[in-house]
């Protein structure tokens, strides 16, 4: 049975749709709540590593003391060719861990956003099925410089990295395939004191919430496609490219 180890950074950022997808496909999920559980040094006993999102800045080590251990775990996993998926903050942590740079965007990306696949992305085994799809964004920070050897697979409508392949079996997505309206609304409540309203109006956020609720079935399909494709990579022998 496939074992996926998952790093979660806060209760408001759960696995959501992805938990249902992978559980229905027969996977075992080992979820580590990093704010009160130790982050392992390696995942030798697991088949894949998934690092989820959160409100943290990926370099705020003094505030969130587990972040260095997560970056080290990502480096170790990617170097051993263990399948890896980073979601939002997970993408940003991987970017820094592997030698790239993350910075503050000049705007908040919030709500339903088209998945802008590039040529490389259309042929990619993980995100290649998402042409024409929309996904949820909620991010201030972005990858401003990718690590050496990484490939941008998708860009959002403002030209920022939306999906990245870091290595043959390692990816990051800036969007949130796991999220639904209830999760998104939780982020709005969680972020009320963060100052995002200065950069995006509450009216914009409420409209986004309504659009997400109306698109629930399509968003579940995005999660199902991404989740199935990731599992196919996990279960394929190392070095075998999944179509």
Rosetta blueprint (number, residue, H / E / L):
1 X L
2 X L
3 X E
4 X E
5 X E
6 X E
7 X E
8 X E
9 X L
10 X L
11 X L
12 X L
13 X L
14 X L
15 X L
16 X L
17 X H
18 X H
19 X H
20 X H
21 X H
22 X H
23 X H
24 X H
25 X L
26 X L
27 X L
28 X E
29 X E
30 X E
31 X E
32 X E
33 X E
34 X L
35 X L
36 X L
37 X L
38 X L
39 X L
40 X L
41 X L
42 X L
43 X L
44 X L
45 X L
46 X L
47 X L
48 X E
49 X E
50 X E
51 X E
52 X L
53 X L
54 X L
55 X L
56 X L
57 X L
58 X L
59 X L
60 X L
61 X L
62 X L
63 X L
64 X L
65 X L
66 X L
67 X H
68 X H
69 X H
70 X H
71 X H
72 X H
73 X H
74 X H
75 X H
76 X H
77 X H
78 X H
79 X H
80 X L
81 X L
82 X L
83 X E
84 X E
85 X E
86 X E
87 X E
88 X L
89 X H
90 X H
91 X H
92 X H
93 X H
94 X H
95 X H
96 X H
97 X H
98 X L
99 X L
100 X L
101 X E
102 X E
103 X E
104 X E
105 X E
106 X E
107 X E
108 X E
109 X E
110 X E
111 X E
112 X E
113 X E
114 X E
115 X L
116 X L
117 X E
118 X L
119 X H
120 X H
121 X H
122 X H
123 X L
124 X L
125 X L
126 X L
127 X L
128 X H
129 X H
130 X H
131 X L
132 X L
133 X L
134 X E
135 X E
136 X E
137 X E
138 X E
139 X E
140 X E
141 X E
142 X E
143 X E
144 X E
145 X E
146 X L
147 X L
148 X L
149 X L
150 X L
151 X E
152 X E
153 X E
154 X E
155 X E
156 X L
157 X L
158 X L
159 X L
160 X L
161 X E
162 X E
163 X E
164 X E
165 X E
166 X E
167 X E
168 X L
169 X L
170 X E
171 X E
172 X E
173 X E
174 X L
175 X L
176 X E
177 X L
178 X L
179 X L
180 X L
181 X H
182 X H
183 X H
184 X H
185 X H
186 X H
187 X H
188 X H
189 X H
190 X H
191 X L
192 X L
193 X L
194 X L
195 X L
196 X H
197 X H
198 X H
199 X L
200 X L
201 X L
202 X H
203 X H
204 X H
205 X H
206 X H
207 X H
208 X H
209 X H
210 X H
211 X H
212 X H
213 X H
214 X H
215 X L
216 X H
217 X H
218 X H
219 X H
220 X H
221 X H
222 X H
223 X H
224 X H
225 X H
226 X H
227 X H
228 X H
229 X H
230 X H
231 X H
232 X H
233 X H
234 X H
235 X H
236 X L
237 X L
238 X L
239 X L
240 X L
241 X L
242 X L
243 X L
